[in-house]
Amino acid sequence: MLSFTGSLKVFIALEPCDMRKGFEGLHAAVCEQLKEQVRGGGLFVFANRRRTRLKILYFDGTGLWLMTKRLEQGTFCWPKAAQAGQTKLRLTPEAFALLTDGIDMHGARPRAWYERGDERS
């Protein structure tokens, strides 16, 4: 589970993203598609069309982080655009943690694919 401070901004790209993009391609998507500045201190989250993979771009003050999560089964419960032309959604860090931990935010229940196994050291 990822943990972030309550003041962290989290932006979700509502449209699917080409998961072949790396640092430069996602940086361009943040600027052009989401109309945000990467160095503004937020997480920028992108998913593929099938919603089985996430890529997260984050600037920590010294450089860019690129994080990836691939599900072995199932899909992420991804928010939909509420109105035409909406390209992003801002989430709280808590809502983002629920999304990445497999919680369906429409009813706050674990998705069928999510099962946390024994946590061994």
N, C-alpha and C positions, 0 to 999 in steps of 0.2 A: 504494500500500500504506500502510495506517495503521500507526503505530508507537506502542506504549505501554510504560510501565515495568512491570517484573515484579510490582510490588506493587499494581497497579491491579486492582480487583474488576470482573469482567464478569458480568452476570446476563442470561441468555437467557430470555425469556418463551416457554414451550413451546406455549402456545395461540396461534392466529392473532389478529392485532390489526386493527382497522379503521384503514386507512392515512389516513383523513380526519382522524384525531386530530392535534392540534398540541401545543403546550407544555402547556396545562392538562389536556387529555385524557390524555396520556401520563404526566404527573405523577400524576394520579389513578390510573392503571393501576399505576404503580410502588407507590403506597401501598396500594391496595386489593387488587390481584391478586397482586403479588409480595411484599407485606408488607415492603417496604424503605423507607428514607428516601433521597430523591433527593440531599440534601445530604451523604450519607455518603461521597461521592467515588467512586462506581462508574459504569460504563457500563451502561445499561439498554437491551437490544436487543429489538426487536419485529419480527415479519415478518407479511406478509399470508398469506392462506390458500393461495395458489398458490406461495408461497416465492420470488417474483420480486422482492420489494422488502423493504428493511430500513429501519427508523427507529431511531435511537440517541439517547437522551437522556443528557446528561452535565452535571453541575454542576462548574464549574472554580474555585469559590470566589468569583467575582464575578457569575456569571450562568449561565443555562442555555444549553447548546448543543443544537441539534436537527440531526442529520445524517441524510441519506437516501441510499440507494443503490438504483438500479433496474437490473436486468439486462436487457440487450438480447435475450438468449436464454438458455434453460436455467433451472435453479432452484438455490437454495442447498441444500446437504446439511444439513438441520435435525435436531437431536437430538429424539428422541421421549421422552415421559414414561416413566420406568422403572417407576413404580408409580402406581396410581390416586390422584388428588388432587394429584399433583406439578404445580406451576405454573411452576417456574423451575429453571434449571440454572446453576451457577456454572462459568465457564470461566476458564482462564488467559489472559492477554493473547496468548500465543503461539498457543493453540488458536483464539482469536477471529480472529487475523490469518489463520490457515489457512482458517477458514470464509469470511471476506470475500474472500479471494484465490482462491476456487474450488477448494480442496483438499477432497476427500472424506475426512473424518477416519476413516472405516471403511476403512483400507487405505492412507491417506495418498497418494492419487493425484489428479492434476488431474481435475476433472469434464469431461465431453465438450465442454461449451460454452466452457470456459476456454482461451483462447489469447492469450498476451501478444504483441502486435505489436511492431513496431520502436518503440523509445522514442526519440522525437526531441525536441529542445529547442524 
